[in-house]
Amino acid sequence: MLEVLNLDSSELENALAKLKSAQHKSRLIVSTPTIIQGLMNRGFFDSDKRRSMCHLVLDKVDLSLAMDFEEELRDIATLSQGMGI
C-alpha cells in the first residue's frame, strides 16, 4: 500500500505530526524544499531514524531557484541519492 503524504503546511511541526501519524511504511511525500530541509535538520532522514520512503516530490522548486536556494536543493538531491529514492 502506498500512502501519499502532502506536507503542504508552512509549519515544520505540522509536517512532523503528519509524518509521525502515517500508517504505512511505503510513502510518497510531497512537500516544499523548505519543509524537507527542516526535516533534514531535525534528523528525520538520519539512517538510524529513517522512515521507509518510496518517492519524494518537491513542490515550488522554481521559486526556490529564483530565490537563490540552490544549495538547499543540492543538499536534498544528495540525501535522495543516498536513500535510493
C-alpha positions in Angstrom: 0.0 0.0 0.0 1.3 3.4 -0.9 0.4 6.3 1.3 0.6 9.8 -0.1 1.6 12.5 2.4 1.1 16.1 1.4 3.3 18.2 3.7 2.0 21.5 2.3 2.0 23.2 5.7 4.4 26.1 6.2 4.9 24.9 9.8 7.5 22.2 10.3 5.8 21.0 13.5 2.6 20.2 11.5 4.7 18.3 8.9 6.4 16.3 11.6 3.0 15.4 13.1 1.7 14.2 9.7 4.8 12.1 9.2 4.5 10.5 12.7 0.8 9.7 12.2 1.4 8.0 8.9 0.3 4.4 8.9 2.2 2.8 6.1 5.9 2.3 5.5 5.7 2.9 1.7 5.2 6.6 1.1 5.0 9.3 -1.5 6.0 12.5 0.2 5.0 15.8 -1.5 6.5 18.9 0.1 8.4 22.1 -0.4 12.2 22.3 -0.2 11.9 24.4 3.0 9.9 21.6 4.8 12.3 18.9 3.6 15.3 20.9 4.6 13.7 21.4 8.0 13.1 17.7 8.4 16.7 17.0 7.4 18.0 19.5 10.0 15.8 17.7 12.6 17.4 14.4 11.7 14.3 12.9 10.3 16.2 11.2 7.5 19.2 10.1 9.5 19.9 6.4 8.9 19.1 5.3 12.5 15.7 7.2 12.4 14.9 6.8 8.7 11.4 6.1 7.8 10.8 3.9 4.7 10.0 6.1 1.7 9.3 5.4 -1.9 9.4 8.8 -3.6 9.9 12.4 -2.7 8.2 15.1 -4.8 9.4 18.7 -4.3 6.9 21.4 -4.9 7.8 25.0 -5.7 11.4 24.2 -6.9 11.2 27.0 -9.5 10.5 29.6 -6.7 13.4 28.2 -4.6 15.8 28.5 -7.5 14.5 32.0 -8.2 15.2 33.0 -4.6 18.7 31.6 -4.7 18.2 28.4 -2.6 20.2 26.2 -5.0 22.5 24.9 -2.2 19.5 23.6 -0.2 18.2 21.9 -3.3 21.6 20.3 -3.8 21.5 19.0 -0.2 18.1 17.4 -0.8 19.3 15.8 -4.0 22.3 14.4 -2.2 20.0 13.0 0.5 17.7 11.5 -2.1 20.6 9.7 -3.9 21.9 8.3 -0.6 18.4 6.9 0.2 17.9 5.5 -3.2 14.8 7.5 -3.9 
